[in-house]
Amino acid sequence: MTDMPPTTPLVLKIANLTLLILFPIAWFAPLMRAGLLPLFGLEEISVISGLQSLWGSDVFLALLVTAFALFAPYLKTIGLALVHFNLLKDKTLPALGYMGKLAMADIFLIALYIVVAKGVGIGKVETAWGLYLFTACILASLLISTLTPKRTP
């Protein structure tokens, strides 16, 4: 009797495919609300609106954030889906895991921005639901890649 290689559980496949829908929602969802003074209304900032602003002022930083916030997590999710459906070798799992860690760098940068902005005390910054959604997507992606079984002995 030969040992059968492990297959990816259905729940991991569904969870990973769900991320293909949730990531774009998280990109357009408000990460934070910021304003210069508490007297004025707060402007909602999303990943996409932040990128639009960056492209006009700092192209290099915009490229970095685009790579960390958009490309890294989405390409990782697509790569995991290909591994789950046996269309990509599981030897790519370490590289896919690294891409997930790059996406965590974006969340760190957002959190750092919020802490700095609150510490200055000039304006007002509030976290919004999109930050939690984006963070949950990244953490779920990391968990899915950790739980994905290797097929090779």
TIPALUM-125551 format. One record per atom (N, C-alpha, C): residue number from 1; residue in one letter; chain; atom name; x, y, z. Coordinates in pm, 1 decimal. Atoms other than C-alpha are relative to their C-alpha. Example, Ala and Ser with C-alpha at 12.3 -4.5 7.8 and 13.67 -1.06 7.14 Angstrom:
2
n, res, chain, atom, xx, yy, zz
1, A, A, N, 89.0, -119.0, 0.0
1, A, A, CA, 1230.0, -450.0, 780.0
1, A, A, C, 90.0, 120.0, 0.0
2, S, A, N, -82.0, -119.0, -6.0
2, S, A, CA, 1367.0, -106.0, 714.0
2, S, A, C, -77.0, 109.0, 73.0
% end
This chain:
153
n, res, chain, atom, xx, yy, zz
1, M, A, N, 84.6, -118.1, 0.0
1, M, A, CA, 0.0, 0.0, 0.0
1, M, A, C, 89.0, 124.2, 0.0
2, T, A, N, -80.2, -121.0, 9.8
2, T, A, CA, 146.1, 335.9, -103.4
2, T, A, C, -65.4, 112.0, 78.9
3, D, A, N, 51.9, -116.2, -72.9
3, D, A, CA, 114.4, 651.5, 98.5
3, D, A, C, -49.1, 103.9, -99.2
4, M, A, N, 57.3, -104.7, 85.3
4, M, A, CA, -113.5, 904.8, -64.7
4, M, A, C, 45.7, 136.2, 51.8
5, P, A, N, -37.9, -132.9, -46.4
5, P, A, CA, 9.1, 1264.0, -55.2
5, P, A, C, -122.2, 72.2, 55.3
6, P, A, N, 114.3, -70.3, -57.7
6, P, A, CA, -207.0, 1490.9, 158.5
6, P, A, C, -60.7, 98.5, -100.0
7, T, A, N, 67.5, -98.0, 84.0
7, T, A, CA, -464.4, 1702.6, -16.2
7, T, A, C, -41.2, 118.1, 86.5
8, T, A, N, 39.7, -119.6, -72.0
8, T, A, CA, -565.8, 2051.1, 79.9
8, T, A, C, -145.9, -11.7, 42.0
9, P, A, N, 139.7, 6.1, -44.8
9, P, A, CA, -879.9, 2055.0, 295.9
9, P, A, C, -86.2, 103.7, -72.2
10, L, A, N, 92.9, -86.5, 71.3
10, L, A, CA, -1184.7, 2210.5, 131.0
10, L, A, C, -14.8, 135.5, 69.0
11, V, A, N, 18.5, -126.9, -72.3
11, V, A, CA, -1216.5, 2472.8, 404.7
11, V, A, C, 114.3, 97.7, -31.0
12, L, A, N, -112.0, -88.3, 36.0
12, L, A, CA, -868.0, 2608.0, 322.0
12, L, A, C, -15.6, 54.3, -141.2
13, K, A, N, 21.5, -45.6, 138.1
13, K, A, CA, -952.1, 2622.9, -48.5
13, K, A, C, -105.6, 110.6, -3.8
14, I, A, N, 108.3, -100.2, -1.0
14, I, A, CA, -1277.0, 2811.9, 20.0
14, I, A, C, 46.4, 129.0, 66.9
15, A, A, N, -48.9, -119.2, -70.6
15, A, A, CA, -1112.4, 3047.2, 270.3
15, A, A, C, 94.9, 80.2, -87.7
16, N, A, N, -95.2, -69.5, 86.6
16, N, A, CA, -833.5, 3127.6, 26.0
16, N, A, C, -70.6, 67.9, -117.0
17, L, A, N, 74.2, -61.0, 111.3
17, L, A, CA, -1074.0, 3187.5, -264.3
17, L, A, C, -84.2, 117.9, 47.4
18, T, A, N, 75.5, -111.7, -56.8
18, T, A, CA, -1281.0, 3412.3, -36.3
18, T, A, C, 88.1, 124.5, 9.5
19, L, A, N, -92.2, -114.1, -7.2
19, L, A, CA, -972.9, 3631.0, 6.9
19, L, A, C, 10.8, 73.4, -133.1
20, L, A, N, -3.0, -66.5, 130.9
20, L, A, CA, -980.1, 3698.9, -367.9
20, L, A, C, -111.4, 103.7, -12.0
21, I, A, N, 109.9, -96.9, -2.3
21, I, A, CA, -1307.2, 3882.8, -301.0
21, I, A, C, 23.1, 104.9, 108.8
22, L, A, N, -14.2, -90.8, -114.3
22, L, A, CA, -1222.1, 4033.3, 38.1
22, L, A, C, 114.1, 100.5, -15.7
23, F, A, N, -110.9, -94.8, 15.9
23, F, A, CA, -888.1, 4189.8, -58.6
23, F, A, C, -43.3, 126.6, -74.2
24, P, A, N, 41.9, -124.1, 66.6
24, P, A, CA, -1037.2, 4430.7, -316.7
24, P, A, C, -97.4, 84.2, 84.4
25, I, A, N, 88.8, -75.3, -89.5
25, I, A, CA, -1310.7, 4525.4, -66.8
25, I, A, C, 83.7, 75.4, 102.2
26, A, A, N, -86.4, -63.6, -100.7
26, A, A, CA, -1040.4, 4597.1, 193.3
26, A, A, C, 78.9, 116.6, -58.9
27, W, A, N, -75.7, -109.1, 62.1
27, W, A, CA, -849.4, 4814.2, -55.3
27, W, A, C, -82.4, 127.4, -12.4
28, F, A, N, 85.6, -117.6, 16.8
28, F, A, CA, -1147.2, 5043.7, -104.3
28, F, A, C, -67.8, 42.4, 130.5
29, A, A, N, 62.1, -30.9, -128.8
29, A, A, CA, -1270.8, 5033.8, 256.9
29, A, A, C, 82.5, 105.4, 73.0
30, P, A, N, -75.6, -102.5, -74.3
30, P, A, CA, -1177.7, 5323.3, 486.7
30, P, A, C, 92.0, -62.6, 104.4
31, L, A, N, -97.0, 46.5, -98.3
31, L, A, CA, -858.7, 5244.2, 678.9
31, L, A, C, -1.7, 89.9, 123.1
32, M, A, N, -1.7, -98.5, -107.2
32, M, A, CA, -873.3, 5560.7, 882.7
32, M, A, C, -74.6, 124.2, -43.5
33, R, A, N, 57.7, -131.1, 24.3
33, R, A, CA, -1039.2, 5896.4, 914.2
33, R, A, C, 98.7, 100.5, 57.3
34, A, A, N, -99.6, -97.6, -43.2
34, A, A, CA, -804.9, 6191.9, 933.0
34, A, A, C, -47.0, 140.2, -33.9
35, G, A, N, 32.7, -139.8, 22.1
35, G, A, CA, -846.5, 6565.4, 961.7
35, G, A, C, 104.1, 87.6, 66.0
36, L, A, N, -101.0, -91.3, -53.9
36, L, A, CA, -631.6, 6867.5, 1032.5
36, L, A, C, -36.2, 45.2, 140.2
37, L, A, N, 45.5, -44.6, -131.8
37, L, A, CA, -837.2, 6996.6, 1323.8
37, L, A, C, -126.7, -75.0, 36.6
38, P, A, N, 120.7, 71.6, -40.5
38, P, A, CA, -1106.8, 6827.1, 1530.6
38, P, A, C, -130.0, 72.4, -37.3
39, L, A, N, 120.2, -76.3, 33.2
39, L, A, CA, -1349.3, 7106.4, 1432.0
39, L, A, C, -52.9, -32.7, -138.3
40, F, A, N, 39.1, 29.2, 136.5
40, F, A, CA, -1352.9, 7003.5, 1066.9
40, F, A, C, -32.0, -148.7, -14.3
41, G, A, N, 33.6, 140.4, 25.0
41, G, A, CA, -1489.2, 6681.7, 921.8
41, G, A, C, 124.3, -81.4, -31.7
42, L, A, N, -111.8, 89.6, 25.9
42, L, A, CA, -1262.1, 6384.7, 891.3
42, L, A, C, -13.9, -62.4, -138.2
43, E, A, N, -1.4, 59.3, 134.0
43, E, A, CA, -1164.3, 6255.9, 548.4
43, E, A, C, 36.9, -147.2, 12.3
44, E, A, N, -29.0, 143.0, -3.0
44, E, A, CA, -1174.7, 5880.1, 497.7
44, E, A, C, 113.3, -31.8, -97.4
45, I, A, N, -114.8, 38.8, 80.7
45, I, A, CA, -853.6, 5728.3, 367.2
45, I, A, C, -2.8, -151.9, -15.8
46, S, A, N, -6.8, 143.4, 29.5
46, S, A, CA, -843.8, 5388.7, 198.6
46, S, A, C, 136.3, -29.1, -62.3
47, V, A, N, -124.7, 35.9, 67.5
47, V, A, CA, -555.3, 5198.1, 45.3
47, V, A, C, 4.5, 66.7, -137.2
48, I, A, N, 4.0, -56.0, 135.7
48, I, A, CA, -664.9, 5314.7, -299.8
48, I, A, C, 11.2, 152.3, 2.4
49, S, A, N, -9.0, -146.8, -4.7
49, S, A, CA, -719.2, 5680.8, -204.8
49, S, A, C, 138.3, 44.1, 47.0
50, G, A, N, -136.5, -30.7, -42.8
50, G, A, CA, -384.2, 5678.5, -24.0
50, G, A, C, 98.9, -15.6, -113.8
51, L, A, N, -86.8, 19.8, 116.1
51, L, A, CA, -216.7, 5539.4, -334.1
51, L, A, C, -17.0, 111.0, -102.5
52, Q, A, N, 24.3, -109.6, 94.3
52, Q, A, CA, -381.9, 5801.2, -552.6
52, Q, A, C, 72.4, 126.0, 44.3
53, S, A, N, -69.1, -117.1, -53.8
53, S, A, CA, -243.8, 6071.3, -326.3
53, S, A, C, 151.5, -14.5, -13.1
54, L, A, N, -144.6, 22.7, 8.6
54, L, A, CA, 102.5, 5914.3, -319.8
54, L, A, C, 53.3, 13.5, -141.8
55, W, A, N, -47.0, -7.2, 138.4
55, W, A, CA, 127.0, 5889.2, -699.3
55, W, A, C, 27.0, 143.6, -41.5
56, G, A, N, -22.1, -140.3, 33.9
56, G, A, CA, 102.8, 6267.7, -715.3
56, G, A, C, 118.4, 62.2, 71.5
57, S, A, N, -105.1, -63.3, -78.2
57, S, A, CA, 368.4, 6334.3, -452.6
57, S, A, C, 129.5, -80.5, 10.0
58, D, A, N, -119.4, 82.6, -18.0
58, D, A, CA, 609.4, 6040.5, -415.3
58, D, A, C, -18.2, -132.1, -74.0
59, V, A, N, 20.6, 116.2, 86.3
59, V, A, CA, 619.0, 5786.3, -696.9
59, V, A, C, 69.5, -124.0, 57.3
60, F, A, N, -72.6, 114.8, -54.5
60, F, A, CA, 881.7, 5561.8, -530.7
60, F, A, C, -77.5, -62.7, 116.3
61, L, A, N, 78.5, 51.2, -112.1
61, L, A, CA, 677.6, 5530.2, -210.1
61, L, A, C, -131.0, -61.1, -49.1
62, A, A, N, 122.7, 55.0, 57.8
62, A, A, CA, 364.6, 5473.5, -419.5
62, A, A, C, 24.7, -138.9, -58.1
63, L, A, N, -34.8, 131.9, 53.6
63, L, A, CA, 538.2, 5183.4, -596.3
63, L, A, C, 18.6, -102.4, 112.1
64, L, A, N, -19.4, 90.2, -113.1
64, L, A, CA, 642.3, 5031.4, -262.5
64, L, A, C, -133.0, -40.5, 62.6
65, V, A, N, 129.3, 29.1, -62.2
65, V, A, CA, 294.2, 5060.6, -113.3
65, V, A, C, -85.8, -84.5, -94.1
66, T, A, N, 74.5, 81.0, 97.1
66, T, A, CA, 139.3, 4923.0, -433.8
66, T, A, C, 47.9, -145.2, 4.5
67, A, A, N, -54.7, 136.0, -6.5
67, A, A, CA, 371.8, 4622.7, -415.4
67, A, A, C, -41.8, -69.3, 129.4
68, F, A, N, 31.5, 60.5, -129.7
68, F, A, CA, 308.2, 4564.1, -42.7
68, F, A, C, -149.8, -19.5, 20.9
69, A, A, N, 142.9, 2.9, -32.9
69, A, A, CA, -64.8, 4639.9, -25.6
69, A, A, C, -84.9, -70.9, -105.2
70, L, A, N, 82.8, 57.4, 105.7
70, L, A, CA, -193.1, 4518.3, -361.4
70, L, A, C, 59.9, -128.4, -57.6
71, F, A, N, -55.3, 112.3, 74.5
71, F, A, CA, 40.4, 4288.8, -550.7
71, F, A, C, 40.4, -117.7, 88.3
72, A, A, N, -50.2, 110.6, -84.0
72, A, A, CA, 204.1, 4086.2, -270.3
72, A, A, C, -113.3, -86.4, 54.9
73, P, A, N, 103.5, 89.6, -55.2
73, P, A, CA, -112.1, 3968.8, -93.6
73, P, A, C, -85.8, -67.1, -107.0
74, Y, A, N, 87.4, 58.8, 102.0
74, Y, A, CA, -313.8, 3913.4, -410.5
74, Y, A, C, 72.2, -109.7, -78.0
75, L, A, N, -76.8, 102.4, 69.7
75, L, A, CA, -39.4, 3725.3, -594.6
75, L, A, C, 22.5, -122.0, 88.7
76, K, A, N, -14.2, 111.8, -92.9
76, K, A, CA, 17.1, 3516.1, -283.5
76, K, A, C, -128.8, -81.5, 3.9
77, T, A, N, 128.7, 69.4, -5.3
77, T, A, CA, -354.2, 3431.6, -268.8
77, T, A, C, -23.0, -81.0, -127.4
78, I, A, N, 12.8, 72.1, 127.2
78, I, A, CA, -358.5, 3336.1, -637.3
78, I, A, C, 95.9, -119.5, -2.4
79, G, A, N, -97.2, 108.8, -4.8
79, G, A, CA, -41.8, 3129.5, -589.7
79, G, A, C, -44.9, -113.3, 90.3
80, L, A, N, 51.1, 104.7, -89.5
80, L, A, CA, -194.2, 2945.7, -292.9
80, L, A, C, -115.0, -76.5, -64.1
81, A, A, N, 110.8, 67.4, 68.5
81, A, A, CA, -506.8, 2872.9, -496.0
81, A, A, C, 54.5, -98.6, -103.4
82, L, A, N, -60.6, 89.7, 99.0
82, L, A, CA, -288.9, 2724.1, -769.8
82, L, A, C, 62.4, -122.1, 67.4
83, V, A, N, -55.8, 113.2, -74.7
83, V, A, CA, -108.8, 2508.6, -511.0
83, V, A, C, -113.1, -90.0, 48.8
84, H, A, N, 112.8, 77.5, -52.6
84, H, A, CA, -441.9, 2401.9, -356.9
84, H, A, C, -64.6, -88.5, -106.3
85, F, A, N, 63.5, 75.2, 107.8
85, F, A, CA, -573.4, 2285.9, -693.9
85, F, A, C, 102.0, -74.6, -86.3
86, N, A, N, -106.9, 78.2, 64.4
86, N, A, CA, -244.4, 2113.5, -789.0
86, N, A, C, 41.3, 54.9, -136.2
87, L, A, N, -43.3, -62.9, 124.8
87, L, A, CA, -166.2, 2361.6, -1065.8
87, L, A, C, 136.8, 66.4, 14.5
88, L, A, N, -130.8, -57.7, -29.4
88, L, A, CA, 153.4, 2485.5, -899.1
88, L, A, C, 65.1, -88.8, 105.4
89, K, A, N, -69.8, 87.8, -94.4
89, K, A, CA, 415.7, 2283.5, -712.7
89, K, A, C, 6.0, 64.7, 137.8
90, D, A, N, -4.0, -52.8, -135.5
90, D, A, CA, 419.6, 2318.3, -337.4
90, D, A, C, 139.6, 45.9, 41.1
91, K, A, N, -133.8, -54.9, -25.3
91, K, A, CA, 790.6, 2402.0, -358.0
91, K, A, C, -3.6, 152.7, 3.1
92, T, A, N, 13.0, -145.5, 1.2
92, T, A, CA, 667.2, 2758.8, -409.9
92, T, A, C, -55.8, 54.6, 131.5
93, L, A, N, 60.4, -45.8, -125.0
93, L, A, CA, 508.8, 2772.5, -61.2
93, L, A, C, 90.9, 94.6, 81.0
94, P, A, N, -83.7, -96.0, -73.0
94, P, A, CA, 814.3, 2936.6, 104.3
94, P, A, C, 0.3, 140.0, -63.3
95, A, A, N, 3.7, -130.3, 68.5
95, A, A, CA, 815.2, 3212.5, -158.1
95, A, A, C, -134.6, 68.2, 21.0
96, L, A, N, 132.8, -57.3, -23.7
96, L, A, CA, 440.7, 3259.5, -116.5
96, L, A, C, -11.9, 50.7, 143.0
97, G, A, N, 0.4, -45.0, -138.6
97, G, A, CA, 485.9, 3283.8, 260.0
97, G, A, C, 75.5, 131.1, 16.7
98, Y, A, N, -76.9, -124.4, -4.2
98, Y, A, CA, 747.9, 3553.0, 208.2
98, Y, A, C, -82.9, 117.6, -52.6
99, M, A, N, 85.0, -106.0, 55.3
99, M, A, CA, 501.2, 3752.3, -2.9
99, M, A, C, -103.1, 44.9, 103.8
100, G, A, N, 93.7, -35.6, -106.2
100, G, A, CA, 254.7, 3740.6, 286.3
100, G, A, C, 65.0, 86.3, 105.6
101, K, A, N, -72.2, -82.3, -97.7
101, K, A, CA, 517.8, 3881.5, 518.8
101, K, A, C, 22.2, 141.2, -54.4
102, L, A, N, -12.3, -133.0, 59.8
102, L, A, CA, 573.3, 4168.7, 276.2
102, L, A, C, -129.6, 78.6, 16.8
103, A, A, N, 128.7, -66.6, -16.5
103, A, A, CA, 201.9, 4246.2, 296.4
103, A, A, C, -17.9, 47.5, 144.0
104, M, A, N, 8.4, -43.5, -139.0
104, M, A, CA, 230.5, 4265.1, 676.4
104, M, A, C, 76.9, 130.4, 21.5
105, A, A, N, -76.1, -124.0, -11.2
105, A, A, CA, 485.7, 4542.9, 628.5
105, A, A, C, -89.1, 120.4, -27.1
106, D, A, N, 91.8, -108.8, 31.4
106, D, A, CA, 210.5, 4758.2, 480.2
106, D, A, C, -87.3, 33.8, 120.5
107, I, A, N, 81.5, -24.5, -118.9
107, I, A, CA, -7.0, 4715.2, 789.3
107, I, A, C, 83.2, 68.7, 106.6
108, F, A, N, -88.6, -65.5, -95.9
108, F, A, CA, 290.5, 4809.3, 1004.8
108, F, A, C, 17.3, 147.7, -34.0
109, L, A, N, -15.5, -139.8, 40.4
109, L, A, CA, 341.5, 5127.3, 802.0
109, L, A, C, -125.1, 82.3, 30.1
110, I, A, N, 124.7, -70.1, -29.5
110, I, A, CA, -25.6, 5221.8, 838.9
110, I, A, C, -12.1, 24.5, 149.9
111, A, A, N, 7.1, -14.6, -145.4
111, A, A, CA, -15.4, 5159.5, 1213.9
111, A, A, C, 100.1, 104.5, 49.1
112, L, A, N, -101.1, -98.9, -37.4
112, L, A, CA, 304.3, 5362.1, 1243.2
112, L, A, C, -47.0, 141.3, -33.6
113, Y, A, N, 54.0, -129.7, 39.3
113, Y, A, CA, 142.8, 5650.6, 1055.0
113, Y, A, C, -105.1, 48.2, 100.6
114, I, A, N, 104.9, -36.6, -94.6
114, I, A, CA, -154.4, 5646.3, 1291.4
114, I, A, C, 60.6, 41.6, 133.5
115, V, A, N, -64.2, -32.9, -127.8
115, V, A, CA, 69.0, 5645.4, 1600.9
115, V, A, C, 70.5, 134.7, -9.2
116, V, A, N, -70.2, -127.5, 17.0
116, V, A, CA, 282.1, 5931.5, 1466.3
116, V, A, C, -99.1, 114.9, -9.1
117, A, A, N, 98.2, -107.0, 16.9
117, A, A, CA, -20.6, 6137.0, 1362.8
117, A, A, C, -70.2, 31.1, 132.1
118, K, A, N, 63.6, -23.3, -129.7
118, K, A, CA, -185.4, 6090.1, 1702.9
118, K, A, C, 97.3, 64.0, 97.3
119, G, A, N, -100.4, -54.4, -90.4
119, G, A, CA, 140.9, 6172.0, 1880.1
119, G, A, C, 29.6, 146.2, -24.0
120, V, A, N, -27.2, -139.7, 32.3
120, V, A, CA, 186.1, 6503.3, 1700.7
120, V, A, C, -106.4, 89.0, 61.1
121, G, A, N, 108.1, -73.5, -64.5
121, G, A, CA, -151.3, 6622.8, 1825.9
121, G, A, C, -57.3, 115.1, -80.5
122, I, A, N, 51.6, -110.0, 81.3
122, I, A, CA, -216.8, 6867.4, 1541.3
122, I, A, C, -135.1, -35.9, -58.5
123, G, A, N, 123.4, 44.0, 63.4
123, G, A, CA, -485.0, 6671.1, 1367.9
123, G, A, C, -65.2, -110.5, 79.8
124, K, A, N, 70.8, 111.1, -64.0
124, K, A, CA, -716.2, 6388.3, 1447.0
124, K, A, C, 0.1, -117.8, -95.9
125, V, A, N, -1.8, 122.1, 79.6
125, V, A, CA, -682.5, 6030.9, 1324.8
125, V, A, C, -78.3, -106.4, 76.2
126, E, A, N, 77.2, 110.2, -57.4
126, E, A, CA, -929.8, 5750.7, 1388.5
126, E, A, C, 13.0, -119.7, -92.2
127, T, A, N, -2.6, 119.6, 83.3
127, T, A, CA, -897.0, 5393.5, 1272.3
127, T, A, C, -142.3, -32.6, -44.5
128, A, A, N, 130.5, 35.9, 55.3
128, A, A, CA, -1181.9, 5263.7, 1057.2
128, A, A, C, -3.7, -150.6, -26.0
129, W, A, N, 22.2, 143.8, 14.8
129, W, A, CA, -1323.9, 4920.5, 981.1
129, W, A, C, 85.3, -64.0, -108.7
130, G, A, N, -80.5, 55.0, 108.4
130, G, A, CA, -1119.6, 4876.9, 663.3
130, G, A, C, 137.7, -45.5, 45.4
131, L, A, N, -130.0, 40.8, -53.0
131, L, A, CA, -796.7, 4858.7, 863.4
131, L, A, C, -10.2, -138.1, 62.9
132, Y, A, N, 20.8, 131.2, -61.8
132, Y, A, CA, -935.4, 4565.7, 1059.5
132, Y, A, C, -26.6, -107.8, -105.2
133, L, A, N, 26.3, 95.6, 107.6
133, L, A, CA, -1062.7, 4397.3, 743.0
133, L, A, C, 129.0, -34.7, -73.8
134, F, A, N, -125.6, 22.3, 71.6
134, F, A, CA, -729.8, 4441.7, 564.8
134, F, A, C, 94.6, -84.2, 85.8
135, T, A, N, -84.6, 76.1, -91.4
135, T, A, CA, -540.6, 4313.2, 870.1
135, T, A, C, -48.2, -144.7, 9.5
136, A, A, N, 55.3, 136.0, -8.0
136, A, A, CA, -775.2, 4013.6, 899.6
136, A, A, C, 29.3, -78.7, -127.2
137, C, A, N, -30.8, 67.5, 126.8
137, C, A, CA, -724.0, 3931.7, 530.8
137, C, A, C, 145.8, -46.2, -3.7
138, I, A, N, -142.7, 34.2, 0.2
138, I, A, CA, -345.0, 3938.6, 567.9
138, I, A, C, 27.2, -113.9, 97.5
139, L, A, N, -21.8, 105.3, -99.6
139, L, A, CA, -353.0, 3729.0, 886.3
139, L, A, C, -62.6, -132.2, -43.8
140, A, A, N, 63.1, 121.8, 51.4
140, A, A, CA, -596.7, 3480.8, 729.9
140, A, A, C, 85.4, -62.6, -108.9
141, S, A, N, -86.3, 50.4, 106.1
141, S, A, CA, -368.5, 3449.9, 429.0
141, S, A, C, 123.8, -68.0, 58.2
142, L, A, N, -115.5, 61.8, -64.9
142, L, A, CA, -71.0, 3380.0, 655.8
142, L, A, C, -38.4, -133.5, 63.6
143, L, A, N, 46.6, 123.1, -63.3
143, L, A, CA, -272.3, 3118.8, 847.6
143, L, A, C, -27.5, -109.2, -104.0
144, I, A, N, 29.9, 95.9, 106.2
144, I, A, CA, -393.9, 2951.9, 528.1
144, I, A, C, 127.4, -59.3, -57.3
145, S, A, N, -124.8, 51.6, 56.3
145, S, A, CA, -41.6, 2926.1, 392.5
145, S, A, C, 72.9, -89.2, 101.5
146, T, A, N, -62.0, 83.1, -102.3
146, T, A, CA, 80.5, 2784.1, 724.4
146, T, A, C, -66.5, -136.1, 7.8
147, L, A, N, 75.5, 124.9, -11.0
147, L, A, CA, -194.3, 2520.0, 728.7
147, L, A, C, -4.3, -81.4, -129.2
148, T, A, N, 1.3, 72.3, 127.3
148, T, A, CA, -151.3, 2424.0, 363.7
148, T, A, C, 102.5, -113.4, 6.0
149, P, A, N, -91.6, 114.4, -10.6
149, P, A, CA, -4.7, 2071.8, 361.9
149, P, A, C, 92.1, -10.0, -120.8
150, K, A, N, -95.0, 26.1, 109.7
150, K, A, CA, 301.6, 1989.9, 158.8
150, K, A, C, -30.2, -137.2, -57.1
151, R, A, N, 31.2, 126.5, 67.1
151, R, A, CA, 245.9, 1715.8, -97.9
151, R, A, C, 120.7, -88.8, -15.8
152, T, A, N, -120.1, 80.7, 22.8
152, T, A, CA, 606.6, 1606.3, -134.1
152, T, A, C, 48.9, -57.8, 133.2
153, P, A, N, -47.9, 61.6, -124.5
153, P, A, CA, 758.4, 1365.7, 120.3
153, P, A, C, 123.5, 65.7, 55.5
% end
